[in-house]
Amino acid sequence: MRTDFKKNANVALFFASFMFLQFVILRMGNQAGRGFLPDGQQENVYIFLQIFVICGIVLHAVLNSVIKNDSAFKIISTTALVVCGVCSAYMLFAPIDTALYLAFTFISVFCLGFIAGKVYRGMSEYYASGLRAGVCMGIGYSAALLLQFLVQLQWLIKPAVAVFALASFAALGALFWLKKPDGETSKEQTDRVFLGKIVS
């Protein structure tokens, strides 16, 4: 019972960390181009943000199907996490009315899309392993939304946003490297568990 609780807590933390980063980064990304792009073009930034996120998810799906070595894929995912973190740190403290802010925004959301693919793939694996992934997603989403509301929307407390974002990046990085919850060690074995769950 205690082991299951710990595993489910890790899943909730995993999803909460991602959702908090997604909320914060997309909120900052929506400001990109203000004071730099003409009003008509700046309105298109939101559309391109979504396109870059989708492209990141697609890249994850392609690489996930091509790269069979689990450790190599974890290294790629961790690299995307680090790049996203560096770009997000710049976005948090830099002026928004520059071309560099715009460029870092698109790099950040592209990596965020890649991370999203990794996270949702992970949630599928957690579900396949028998954990209460749906409940964990609900708890994680609610916690992330409340935290983002308090530190970024209600009051813009940049140091607090930075601390919680750093903690979220660290949590994701650590959880990327954890052993699969069902004890599987390879992507192929996990695929079989997940597909078997769907078929049954």
KOLTI-122912 format. One line per 3 residues: number of its first residue (from 1); for each residue x, y, z of N, C-alpha, C. Coordinates in Angstrom, 2 decimals, decimal comma. Atoms other than C-alpha are relative to their C-alpha. Example, Ala and Ser with C-alpha at 12.3 -4.5 7.8 and 13.67 -1.06 7.14 Angstrom:
! KOLTI-122912
1	0,89:-1,19:0,00:12,30:-4,50:7,80:0,90:1,20:0,00 | -0,82:-1,19:-0,06:13,67:-1,06:7,14:-0,77:1,09:0,73
! end
This chain:
! KOLTI-122912
1	0,84:-1,21:0,00:0,00:0,00:0,00:0,87:1,25:0,00 | -0,88:-1,16:-0,08:2,77:2,43:0,97:0,80:0,17:-1,30 | -0,74:-0,05:1,26:4,72:1,51:-2,19:-0,86:0,58:-1,11
4	0,91:-0,52:1,01:1,68:2,18:-4,39:-0,22:1,50:0,19 | 0,18:-1,43:-0,27:1,14:5,54:-2,67:1,20:0,80:-0,48 | -1,22:-0,69:0,41:4,75:6,51:-3,29:0,08:0,10:-1,52
7	-0,03:0,00:1,46:4,52:5,53:-6,96:-1,01:1,00:-0,56 | 1,03:-0,93:0,47:1,27:7,44:-7,43:0,38:1,44:0,31 | -0,46:-1,35:-0,34:2,77:10,46:-5,65:1,04:0,46:-1,01
10	-0,99:-0,35:1,02:5,68:10,36:-8,10:-0,67:0,36:-1,32 | 0,73:-0,28:1,24:3,23:10,27:-11,01:-0,67:1,38:0,08 | 0,64:-1,31:-0,18:1,30:13,26:-9,60:1,03:1,12:-0,07
13	-1,08:-1,00:0,05:4,56:15,17:-9,10:0,51:0,17:-1,43 | -0,44:0,00:1,40:5,66:14,24:-12,64:-0,92:0,88:-0,84 | 0,95:-0,75:0,83:2,48:15,65:-14,18:-0,13:1,44:0,48
16	0,10:-1,36:-0,53:2,26:18,67:-11,86:1,19:0,85:-0,45 | -1,21:-0,74:0,42:5,84:19,67:-12,72:-0,12:0,43:-1,45 | 0,15:-0,35:1,41:5,13:19,52:-16,43:-1,06:1,06:-0,21
19	1,09:-0,95:0,22:1,82:21,36:-16,23:0,37:1,39:0,50 | -0,42:-1,31:-0,49:3,32:24,16:-14,12:0,91:0,67:-1,01 | -0,89:-0,56:1,01:6,09:24,64:-16,68:-0,76:0,41:-1,24
22	0,78:-0,34:1,19:3,60:24,57:-19,52:-0,79:1,29:0,21 | 0,77:-1,22:-0,29:1,37:27,19:-17,88:0,90:1,24:-0,01 | -0,90:-1,15:-0,15:4,30:29,48:-17,05:0,63:0,39:-1,33
25	-0,70:-0,29:1,25:6,13:29,18:-20,37:-0,95:0,55:-1,06 | 0,95:-0,50:0,99:3,06:29,65:-22,55:-0,51:1,39:0,38 | 0,39:-1,33:-0,44:2,01:32,63:-20,44:1,06:1,02:-0,40
28	-1,09:-0,90:0,40:5,42:34,23:-21,01:0,07:0,09:-1,51 | -0,08:0,01:1,46:5,35:33,19:-24,66:-1,04:0,88:-0,66 | 1,05:-0,84:0,57:2,10:35,03:-25,26:0,39:1,47:-0,05
31	-0,48:-1,39:0,02:3,98:38,27:-24,56:1,02:0,25:-1,09 | -1,08:-0,14:0,98:6,61:37,60:-27,21:-0,44:0,88:-1,18 | 0,27:-0,87:1,13:6,77:40,27:-29,89:-0,62:1,33:0,36
34	0,61:-1,27:-0,40:5,03:43,02:-27,92:1,06:1,09:0,05 | -0,95:-1,10:0,07:6,78:46,29:-28,64:1,09:-0,22:-1,02 | -1,00:0,31:1,02:8,89:44,60:-31,31:-0,65:-0,25:-1,35
37	0,71:0,28:1,24:6,47:43,27:-33,93:-1,17:0,97:-0,17 | 1,25:-0,76:0,22:3,67:45,29:-35,57:-1,18:-0,75:0,59 | 1,13:0,62:-0,69:0,31:44,65:-33,92:-0,59:-1,17:-0,79
40	0,57:1,07:0,81:-0,97:42,55:-36,82:0,81:-1,28:0,05 | -0,87:1,18:-0,06:2,03:40,23:-36,71:0,07:-0,57:1,40 | -0,11:0,48:-1,37:2,16:40,06:-32,94:-1,18:-0,90:0,36
43	1,17:0,83:-0,27:-1,35:38,58:-32,91:0,19:-1,42:-0,51 | -0,24:1,34:0,54:-0,01:35,65:-34,93:0,98:-0,82:0,84 | -0,97:0,71:-0,83:2,56:34,77:-32,28:-0,65:-1,19:0,69
46	0,69:1,08:-0,69:-0,01:32,67:-30,40:-0,16:-1,22:-0,90 | 0,19:1,11:0,95:-0,71:30,58:-33,51:1,31:-0,73:-0,20 | -1,29:0,63:0,23:2,98:29,96:-34,11:0,50:-0,73:1,25
49	-0,35:0,71:-1,22:3,47:29,03:-30,46:-0,59:-1,40:-0,01 | 0,65:1,31:0,04:0,95:26,23:-30,89:0,63:-0,91:-1,05 | -0,63:0,79:1,06:2,58:25,12:-34,14:1,33:-0,57:0,47
52	-1,30:0,45:-0,48:6,00:24,93:-32,50:-0,15:-1,09:1,07 | 0,25:1,05:-1,00:4,59:22,93:-29,58:-0,36:-1,31:-0,69 | 0,40:1,20:0,74:2,96:20,50:-32,00:1,19:-0,63:-0,70
55	-1,20:0,53:0,67:6,21:20,18:-33,96:0,90:-0,72:0,99 | -0,79:0,67:-1,02:8,01:19,31:-30,73:-0,58:-1,35:0,37 | 0,66:1,27:-0,31:5,45:16,61:-29,95:0,22:-1,00:-1,13
58	-0,20:0,87:1,16:5,76:15,21:-33,48:1,44:-0,52:-0,02 | -1,39:0,44:-0,02:9,56:15,14:-33,20:0,21:-1,08:1,06 | -0,10:1,03:-1,03:9,24:13,21:-29,95:-0,53:-1,33:-0,50
61	0,60:1,24:0,50:6,95:10,68:-31,60:0,90:-0,69:-1,02 | -0,88:0,57:1,03:9,33:10,21:-34,54:1,24:-0,61:0,64 | -1,21:0,52:-0,63:12,45:9,84:-32,40:-0,29:-1,18:0,90
64	0,37:1,11:-0,88:10,63:7,58:-29,96:-0,17:-1,30:-0,77 | 0,18:1,20:0,81:9,82:5,19:-32,79:1,29:-0,46:-0,66 | -1,26:0,32:0,68:13,34:5,32:-34,26:1,08:-0,44:0,98
67	-1,07:0,28:-0,97:15,59:5,31:-31,19:-0,49:-1,06:0,98 | 0,41:1,12:-0,86:15,32:1,99:-29,37:0,79:-0,06:1,30 | -0,81:0,01:-1,21:18,04:2,63:-26,80:-0,59:0,94:1,03
70	0,69:-0,78:-1,01:16,35:3,80:-23,62:0,87:1,12:0,56 | -0,89:-1,01:-0,58:19,38:5,63:-22,20:0,25:1,15:-0,97 | -0,22:-1,03:1,00:20,02:7,49:-25,46:-1,20:0,94:-0,09
73	1,20:-0,83:0,09:16,43:8,68:-25,57:-0,16:0,86:1,25 | 0,05:-0,79:-1,23:16,61:9,81:-21,94:0,97:1,18:-0,08 | -0,98:-1,08:0,17:19,71:11,86:-22,81:-0,58:1,10:-0,90
76	0,63:-0,97:0,90:17,86:13,53:-25,69:-1,09:0,77:0,74 | 1,09:-0,65:-0,74:14,86:14,24:-23,45:0,55:0,97:1,05 | -0,61:-0,87:-1,01:17,10:15,68:-20,72:0,62:1,23:-0,65
79	-0,55:-1,14:0,73:18,84:17,89:-23,30:-1,09:0,99:-0,35 | 1,14:-0,88:0,30:15,47:19,25:-24,42:-0,45:0,73:1,25 | 0,39:-0,61:-1,27:14,67:19,90:-20,76:0,95:1,14:0,38
82	-1,00:-1,02:-0,34:17,91:21,83:-20,21:-0,13:1,22:-0,91 | 0,15:-1,11:0,95:17,50:23,93:-23,38:-1,25:0,80:0,32 | 1,25:-0,67:-0,37:13,91:24,69:-22,41:0,20:0,84:1,26
85	-0,24:-0,73:-1,24:15,08:25,73:-18,95:0,82:1,26:-0,20 | -0,86:-1,16:0,26:17,80:28,06:-20,23:-0,80:1,10:-0,71 | 0,79:-0,98:0,75:15,46:29,74:-22,71:-1,09:0,62:0,88
88	1,06:-0,50:-0,87:12,71:30,05:-20,11:0,55:0,98:1,03 | -0,63:-0,92:-0,96:15,10:31,67:-17,63:0,23:1,37:-0,65 | -0,20:-1,26:0,72:15,97:34,27:-20,24:-1,34:0,73:-0,14
91	1,33:-0,61:0,20:12,26:34,86:-20,98:-0,53:0,63:1,28 | 0,54:-0,48:-1,27:11,49:35,35:-17,30:0,57:1,35:0,41 | -0,66:-1,19:-0,51:14,01:38,11:-16,67:0,38:1,03:-1,07
94	-0,41:-0,91:1,07:14,67:39,70:-20,10:-1,17:0,88:-0,46 | 1,07:-0,83:0,58:12,73:42,56:-21,75:-0,68:-0,73:-1,16 | 0,75:0,77:1,00:9,98:41,27:-24,05:0,06:0,61:-1,40
97	0,09:-0,70:1,28:10,37:43,82:-26,85:1,30:-0,14:-0,82 | -1,22:0,24:0,76:13,40:42,21:-28,51:-0,16:-1,24:-0,88 | 0,01:1,17:0,88:14,06:39,75:-31,32:0,52:-1,23:0,73
100	-0,57:1,13:-0,73:16,08:37,58:-28,92:-1,06:-0,66:0,89 | 1,09:0,55:-0,81:13,09:37,19:-26,60:-0,91:-0,86:-0,87 | 0,87:0,74:0,92:11,01:36,09:-29,58:0,64:-1,32:-0,40
103	-0,70:1,22:0,41:13,64:33,59:-30,72:0,06:-1,02:1,14 | -0,07:0,91:-1,14:14,09:32,13:-27,24:-1,37:-0,58:0,33 | 1,36:0,50:-0,24:10,33:31,83:-26,92:-0,31:-1,19:-0,88
106	0,32:1,10:0,91:10,01:29,64:-30,00:0,87:-1,22:0,27 | -0,85:1,14:-0,37:12,98:27,49:-28,97:-0,56:-0,68:1,24 | 0,51:0,53:-1,26:11,49:27,10:-25,51:-1,27:-0,82:-0,21
109	1,27:0,71:0,18:8,01:26,09:-26,69:0,18:-1,24:-0,88 | -0,30:1,20:0,79:9,46:23,68:-29,26:0,49:-1,12:0,93 | -0,50:0,99:-0,97:11,37:21,92:-26,48:-1,12:-0,42:0,96
112	1,14:0,32:-0,86:8,24:22,12:-24,32:-0,89:-1,05:-0,66 | 0,78:0,99:0,73:6,39:20,21:-27,03:0,65:-1,37:0,06 | -0,72:1,27:-0,09:9,08:17,54:-27,03:-0,18:-0,61:1,39
115	0,18:0,46:-1,37:8,84:17,32:-23,24:-1,44:-0,50:0,20 | 1,40:0,42:-0,11:5,04:17,08:-23,54:-0,17:-1,41:-0,55 | 0,07:1,35:0,55:5,43:14,05:-25,77:0,55:-1,03:0,97
118	-0,62:0,89:-0,98:7,72:12,46:-23,19:-0,92:-0,21:1,21 | 0,85:0,08:-1,18:5,34:13,25:-20,33:-1,25:-0,82:-0,29 | 1,23:0,73:0,28:2,18:11,98:-22,01:0,28:-1,45:-0,34
121	-0,43:1,38:0,20:4,03:8,89:-23,16:0,21:-0,67:1,37 | -0,22:0,53:-1,34:5,11:8,42:-19,54:-1,30:-0,27:0,74 | 1,28:0,21:-0,66:1,54:8,83:-18,28:-0,69:-1,24:-0,55
124	0,56:1,22:0,59:0,45:6,11:-20,72:0,67:-1,24:0,60 | -0,74:1,12:-0,59:3,16:3,84:-19,34:-0,43:-0,22:1,44 | 0,44:0,12:-1,38:2,09:4,58:-15,79:-1,39:-0,66:0,06
127	1,33:0,62:0,05:-1,51:3,71:-16,70:0,12:-1,49:-0,32 | -0,18:1,40:0,40:-0,35:0,50:-18,38:0,54:-0,84:1,14 | -0,60:0,74:-1,12:1,52:-0,45:-15,21:-0,99:-0,19:1,14
130	1,02:0,20:-1,02:-1,70:-0,29:-13,18:-0,11:1,12:1,02 | 0,10:-1,11:-0,94:-1,14:3,02:-11,38:-1,22:0,86:-0,32 | 1,21:-0,82:0,16:-3,97:5,51:-10,91:0,36:1,31:-0,71
133	-0,51:-1,15:0,77:-2,73:7,82:-13,66:-1,03:1,10:-0,15 | 1,04:-1,01:0,18:-6,07:9,57:-14,18:-0,16:0,89:1,22 | 0,11:-0,75:-1,25:-6,39:10,60:-10,54:1,24:0,87:0,20
136	-1,26:-0,74:-0,16:-2,73:11,64:-10,48:0,05:1,21:-0,94 | 0,05:-1,12:0,94:-3,24:13,80:-13,58:-0,90:1,11:0,53 | 0,92:-1,00:-0,55:-6,20:15,54:-11,95:0,62:0,77:1,15
139	-0,66:-0,64:-1,14:-4,27:16,23:-8,75:1,15:0,88:-0,47 | -1,14:-0,75:0,51:-1,16:17,33:-10,65:-0,43:1,26:-0,73 | 0,50:-1,16:0,75:-3,11:19,63:-12,96:-0,50:1,08:0,95
142	0,57:-0,97:-0,94:-4,98:21,28:-10,09:1,09:0,70:0,80 | -1,09:-0,58:-0,78:-1,82:21,80:-8,04:0,81:0,99:-0,83 | -0,78:-0,88:0,88:0,05:23,29:-10,99:-0,76:1,28:-0,33
145	0,82:-1,17:0,33:-2,82:25,60:-11,91:-0,09:0,96:1,17 | 0,07:-0,84:-1,19:-3,17:26,87:-8,35:1,33:0,72:0,24 | -1,31:-0,60:-0,21:0,56:27,46:-8,03:0,29:1,08:-1,02
148	-0,23:-1,01:1,04:0,76:29,29:-11,36:-0,85:1,24:0,24 | 0,88:-1,14:-0,28:-2,22:31,45:-10,41:0,59:0,89:1,08 | -0,50:-0,78:-1,14:-0,60:32,50:-7,15:1,29:0,74:-0,33
151	-1,33:-0,62:0,17:2,97:33,20:-8,30:0,16:0,78:-1,32 | -0,17:-0,69:1,29:2,39:34,42:-11,87:-1,20:0,85:-0,40 | 1,19:-0,73:0,45:-1,20:35,55:-12,43:-0,51:0,97:1,06
154	0,48:-0,87:-1,07:-2,38:36,91:-9,07:1,07:1,03:0,38 | -1,15:-0,87:-0,26:1,04:38,33:-8,19:1,15:-0,51:-0,86 | -1,16:0,42:0,79:3,96:38,27:-10,59:1,22:0,07:0,90
157	-1,16:0,08:-0,90:6,66:37,14:-8,17:1,08:-0,77:-0,74 | -0,98:0,66:0,86:9,56:36,43:-10,50:0,93:-0,94:0,75 | -0,86:0,96:-0,72:11,85:34,92:-7,85:-0,73:-1,30:0,33
160	0,76:1,20:-0,33:9,08:32,51:-6,81:-0,25:-0,84:-1,25 | 0,19:0,72:1,26:8,31:31,61:-10,44:1,29:-0,73:-0,36 | -1,29:0,60:0,35:12,02:30,97:-11,00:0,30:-1,22:0,88
163	-0,29:1,10:-0,92:12,36:28,77:-7,90:-0,87:-1,21:-0,31 | 0,90:1,11:0,28:9,28:26,67:-8,66:0,24:-0,60:-1,38 | -0,32:0,51:1,33:10,20:26,41:-12,33:1,25:-0,86:0,04
166	-1,23:0,78:-0,15:13,70:25,24:-11,42:-0,28:-1,33:0,68 | 0,37:1,24:-0,69:12,22:22,70:-9,02:-0,75:-0,95:-0,93 | 0,77:0,82:0,95:9,85:21,50:-11,76:0,91:-0,63:-1,04
169	-0,98:0,56:0,95:12,69:21,09:-14,27:0,80:-1,11:0,65 | -0,80:1,00:-0,71:14,71:19,20:-11,66:-0,82:-1,27:0,24 | 0,86:1,16:-0,24:11,76:16,94:-10,79:-0,21:-0,81:-1,28
172	0,18:0,70:1,28:11,12:16,12:-14,44:1,27:-0,73:-0,40 | -1,26:0,62:0,35:14,79:15,45:-15,05:0,26:-1,26:0,80 | -0,20:1,17:-0,86:14,97:13,09:-12,08:-0,96:-1,13:-0,38
175	1,00:1,02:0,31:11,75:11,30:-13,01:0,20:-0,59:-1,39 | -0,34:0,56:1,32:12,91:10,91:-16,63:0,91:-1,21:0,15 | -1,02:1,04:-0,15:15,70:8,70:-15,31:-0,39:-1,09:0,98
178	0,44:1,05:-0,91:13,69:6,67:-12,81:-0,31:-1,29:-0,76 | 0,39:1,31:0,55:13,13:2,97:-13,43:-1,50:0,02:-0,28 | 1,41:0,08:0,33:9,79:2,21:-15,07:-0,78:-0,50:1,22
181	0,75:0,36:-1,20:7,04:1,87:-12,45:-0,36:-1,47:0,08 | 0,36:1,41:-0,01:6,28:-1,69:-13,50:1,23:-0,90:0,00 | -1,21:0,77:-0,03:9,92:-2,74:-13,34:0,58:-0,26:-1,37
184	-0,53:0,22:1,34:10,39:-2,75:-17,13:1,23:0,86:-0,21 | -1,24:-0,74:0,19:13,78:-1,60:-18,34:0,21:0,44:-1,44 | -0,21:-0,36:1,39:13,38:-1,26:-22,10:-1,27:0,54:-0,61
187	1,15:-0,57:0,69:11,13:0,66:-24,45:-0,85:-1,09:-0,63 | 0,74:1,07:0,66:10,18:-2,54:-26,28:-0,90:-0,73:1,00 | 0,79:0,68:-1,01:9,02:-4,23:-23,06:-1,18:0,86:0,44
190	1,07:-0,90:-0,41:7,02:-1,17:-22,05:-1,07:0,08:-1,07 | 0,96:-0,01:1,10:5,39:-1,07:-25,50:-0,91:-1,23:0,09 | 0,80:1,21:-0,07:4,24:-4,65:-25,03:-1,00:0,05:1,14
193	0,91:-0,13:-1,14:2,77:-3,89:-21,62:-1,15:0,93:-0,36 | 1,02:-1,00:0,33:0,94:-0,81:-22,93:-0,99:-0,54:-1,04 | 0,85:0,54:1,05:-0,39:-2,53:-26,05:-0,87:-1,14:0,56
196	0,78:1,07:-0,61:-1,45:-5,55:-24,01:-1,14:0,53:0,84 | 1,05:-0,64:-0,80:-3,40:-3,26:-21,70:-1,15:0,48:-0,87 | 1,02:-0,49:0,92:-5,23:-1,72:-24,66:-0,83:-1,15:-0,55
199	0,69:1,14:0,61:-6,08:-5,06:-26,24:-0,93:-0,66:1,00 | 0,83:0,65:-1,00:-7,36:-6,51:-22,99:-1,13:0,91:0,48
! end
